Amino acid sequence: MEERNRKFRIGSVYYESSMLEPKDDYSQEQHEEIVALVGKWSSFDFDKTDAYIYFDDLEKELVPSVLTPADRKRFIDYLKKEIEVVNE
């Protein structure tokens, strides 16, 4: 497998199913932004050789910016259960 610059990884399928966690109400536009980010990682940008998403910064890369503080915390806690540290 090629050398990676990423420090963390998470399974793309796990990440995709993680969007069942937000509980607060969002406008249609906010919902579309959330779905677009999750769809980007779960469908296109994961590593095709092993189906993981490799990333450096959880909040900047995988957490939709429109989430409320409560949903943001729940979402991050949920994702951290499956994050693996790589390249240590």
Secondary structure as the mmCIF struct_conf table of DSSP 4:
data_model
#
loop_
_struct_conf.conf_type_id
_struct_conf.id
_struct_conf.beg_label_comp_id
_struct_conf.beg_label_asym_id
_struct_conf.beg_label_seq_id
_struct_conf.end_label_comp_id
_struct_conf.end_label_asym_id
_struct_conf.end_label_seq_id
BEND BEND1 LYS A 7 LYS A 7
STRN STRN1 PHE A 8 GLY A 11
HELX_RH_AL_P HELX_RH_AL_P1 SER A 12 SER A 17
HELX_RH_3T_P HELX_RH_3T_P1 SER A 18 LEU A 20
BEND BEND2 ASP A 24 ASP A 24
HELX_RH_AL_P HELX_RH_AL_P2 GLN A 28 GLY A 39
HELX_RH_PI_P HELX_RH_PI_P1 LYS A 40 PHE A 44
BEND BEND3 ASP A 45 PHE A 46
TURN_TY1_P TURN_TY1_P1 LYS A 48 ASP A 50
STRN STRN2 TYR A 52 PHE A 55
BEND BEND4 ASP A 56 ASP A 56
HELX_RH_AL_P HELX_RH_AL_P3 LEU A 58 GLU A 61
TURN_TY1_P TURN_TY1_P2 LEU A 62 LEU A 62
BEND BEND5 VAL A 63 VAL A 63
TURN_TY1_P TURN_TY1_P3 SER A 65 VAL A 66
HELX_RH_AL_P HELX_RH_AL_P4 PRO A 69 LYS A 80
TURN_TY1_P TURN_TY1_P4 LYS A 81 GLU A 82
STRN STRN3 GLU A 84 VAL A 85
#
